[in-house]
Amino acid sequence: MITITRALPLCMGLFVVVAAFGSPANLLVDPSFELNPLDTLVNIATTPLTKGVWGAENGVIVSGIQPDFVSPYDGTKMLCMADDGLSYTQTFQFTDVSAYASLIDSGKALATACGYFDTGDFAPGAGIGYIILHFAVADAWPLTDGSATNSLTLDSNPFTWQYLDVSAVIPVGVRYIGTEVLYNNASLAGHNGYVDATCLNVVPEPGSIGLLATAAGSALLMRRRRR
């Protein structure tokens, strides 16, 4: 079972590592839905997985302020997800993380997914938004090597976007991550839910970063003593 943890703010001791390795890259393509058209979930989940493309079960990319008073959080566009009559309406993007194979196979790789969620003024109650990390060894659907989930019950104000993230240590052997955003359709009650400004990062998990920071600090101290 994968333990869900909140992403922690960097402490002072980690700035040496950040300076050495740089800020974590956002691995999602078109994280704010500005550049590319949506594909379907069925299309992108066909083996081999289509990487770097958003695939929606029942969603569209919209621009500007909407009739239910929601406007994009970041840029000029956002993902609009509609009730499809099932339990959830969901959108995926798959990412090849084989470039992080050494870190992942050390058991010290932390994945964090994030995004901003909002529901419209006409929704009778607060929507429930979810963000999920899915892990897989094989380049195929379904992604069966574990997952981590976090959810948020939104307020009823269409003018406030609410942040949600989820983090988990990546299982050894994983080479592909599916980032999923979704809404509980019962909470939408036939109305729309929106997502914007998403992210996926892979970094050393906090314990191993602390060791790196200690090692880097020791190296700096040694250099000062030699001088």
C-alpha positions in Angstrom: 0.0 0.0 0.0 1.3 3.4 -0.9 1.4 6.1 1.8 -0.1 9.4 0.7 1.9 12.4 1.9 1.5 16.1 1.4 4.4 17.9 -0.4 6.5 19.6 2.2 8.0 23.1 1.9 11.8 23.1 1.4 13.7 23.9 4.6 16.8 26.0 4.7 19.1 22.9 4.7 17.8 21.9 1.3 18.7 25.0 -0.7 22.1 23.6 -1.3 20.5 20.7 -3.1 18.1 22.9 -5.1 21.0 25.0 -6.1 23.0 21.9 -7.2 20.1 20.1 -9.0 17.8 22.9 -10.0 14.0 23.3 -9.4 11.9 20.2 -10.2 10.5 20.2 -13.8 6.8 20.0 -14.5 6.6 16.8 -16.5 3.1 17.4 -17.8 2.7 18.6 -21.3 0.3 21.6 -21.6 -0.4 21.7 -17.9 -2.8 24.6 -18.2 -4.6 23.4 -21.3 -3.5 26.3 -23.4 -1.9 24.7 -26.4 -3.2 21.3 -27.5 -6.6 19.8 -28.2 -8.0 17.1 -26.0 -7.9 13.5 -27.1 -10.2 10.8 -25.7 -9.3 8.6 -22.8 -9.8 5.5 -24.8 -7.4 6.7 -27.5 -4.5 7.6 -25.2 -4.9 4.5 -23.1 -4.5 2.1 -26.1 -1.3 0.1 -25.8 1.3 1.5 -26.1 0.2 4.5 -24.0 0.1 7.9 -25.7 2.4 10.1 -23.6 2.1 13.9 -23.2 -1.5 14.3 -24.3 -4.6 14.9 -22.2 -7.3 12.3 -22.8 -10.8 13.1 -21.4 -13.7 10.9 -20.7 -16.2 13.8 -21.0 -14.4 17.1 -21.1 -13.6 20.1 -23.3 -11.1 22.9 -23.2 -12.9 26.3 -22.8 -11.6 29.9 -22.8 -12.7 33.0 -21.0 -15.4 33.4 -18.4 -18.1 30.8 -18.6 -21.9 31.2 -18.2 -21.5 29.7 -14.7 -19.0 32.5 -13.8 -15.8 30.4 -13.7 -12.8 31.9 -15.5 -9.4 30.3 -16.0 -7.0 30.3 -13.1 -3.9 30.4 -15.3 -3.7 31.7 -18.9 -6.8 32.0 -21.1 -8.0 28.4 -21.1 -9.0 25.6 -18.7 -10.4 22.1 -18.7 -14.2 21.8 -18.3 -15.4 18.4 -17.1 -19.1 17.5 -17.4 -21.2 14.8 -15.7 -21.2 11.8 -18.0 -23.8 9.8 -16.1 -21.2 7.5 -14.6 -19.7 7.6 -11.1 -16.9 9.9 -12.1 -15.8 12.1 -15.0 -12.1 11.8 -15.5 -9.1 13.1 -17.6 -5.7 11.5 -17.9 -2.2 12.2 -19.1 0.5 9.5 -19.2 4.2 10.3 -18.7 7.3 8.3 -19.4 9.5 8.6 -16.3 12.3 6.2 -17.4 14.8 9.1 -17.3 14.4 8.8 -13.5 15.0 5.0 -13.5 18.1 5.1 -11.2 16.3 7.3 -8.6 13.1 5.3 -8.8 14.9 1.9 -8.4 16.7 3.2 -5.4 13.3 3.5 -3.7 13.8 7.2 -3.0 11.8 8.9 -5.8 8.8 11.0 -4.8 6.1 11.9 -7.3 3.8 14.8 -6.7 0.8 15.8 -8.8 -1.2 19.0 -8.3 -3.9 21.2 -9.8 -6.5 23.8 -9.1 -10.2 23.0 -9.0 -13.4 25.0 -9.2 -17.2 24.5 -9.8 -19.7 26.9 -11.3 -22.3 29.1 -9.7 -25.2 26.9 -10.9 -24.0 23.8 -9.1 -26.4 23.3 -6.2 -23.7 22.1 -3.8 -19.9 21.8 -3.6 -18.2 19.5 -6.0 -15.7 16.9 -5.0 -12.4 17.0 -7.0 -9.8 14.3 -7.1 -6.2 14.0 -8.2 -4.6 10.6 -8.6 -1.2 9.3 -9.4 -1.1 5.9 -11.1 2.1 3.9 -11.5 3.0 1.2 -14.1 6.0 -0.8 -15.1 4.7 -1.7 -18.5 3.7 0.7 -21.3 0.1 -0.5 -21.2 -3.3 0.0 -19.7 -4.4 -0.6 -17.0 -1.8 0.9 -14.7 -1.7 -1.7 -12.0 1.4 -1.0 -10.0 -0.3 1.1 -7.3 -1.8 4.6 -7.0 -2.2 7.5 -4.6 -5.3 9.6 -4.3 -6.3 12.9 -2.6 -9.6 14.7 -2.8 -11.1 18.0 -1.9 -14.7 19.2 -1.3 -14.9 22.6 -3.0 -16.7 25.6 -1.7 -19.7 27.0 -3.6 -18.0 30.2 -4.8 -17.1 30.1 -8.6 -14.6 32.9 -8.1 -12.2 30.9 -5.9 -10.0 28.2 -7.3 -8.8 25.6 -4.7 -5.5 23.8 -4.7 -5.1 20.1 -4.4 -2.0 17.9 -4.5 -1.0 14.3 -3.8 2.5 12.8 -3.3 3.8 9.2 -3.0 7.1 7.3 -3.2 7.2 5.8 -6.7 7.4 1.9 -6.5 10.7 0.4 -7.7 10.5 -0.6 -11.3 7.9 1.9 -12.4 8.5 3.6 -15.7 5.2 5.3 -16.5 2.9 7.6 -14.4 -0.7 8.4 -15.2 -1.8 11.7 -13.8 -5.6 11.8 -13.4 -8.0 14.6 -12.5 -11.6 13.8 -11.9 -14.9 14.9 -10.3 -17.5 12.9 -8.5 -20.5 13.2 -10.7 -23.0 13.0 -7.9 -21.5 16.2 -6.4 -21.7 17.9 -9.8 -25.4 17.1 -10.2 -25.4 17.7 -13.9 -23.2 20.8 -13.8 -19.5 21.4 -14.7 -16.3 21.0 -12.8 -13.1 22.8 -13.9 -9.3 22.1 -13.6 -6.4 24.3 -14.4 -2.6 24.8 -13.6 -1.7 21.1 -13.1 1.7 19.6 -12.4 3.7 16.4 -12.1 7.1 16.4 -10.5 9.6 13.6 -9.7 12.2 14.5 -7.0 14.2 12.6 -4.4 12.0 11.9 -1.4 12.5 14.2 1.6 14.7 11.8 3.6 17.1 11.3 0.8 17.2 15.0 0.0 18.2 15.6 3.7 21.1 13.2 3.3 22.2 15.0 0.1 21.9 18.3 1.8 24.0 17.1 4.8 26.6 15.7 2.4 26.7 18.9 0.4 27.0 21.0 3.6 29.8 18.7 4.8 31.6 19.1 1.5 31.3 22.9 1.7 32.6 22.8 5.3 35.6 20.7 4.2 36.4 23.2 1.5 36.3 26.1 4.0 38.6 24.2 6.4 41.1 23.5 3.6 41.1 27.2 2.7 
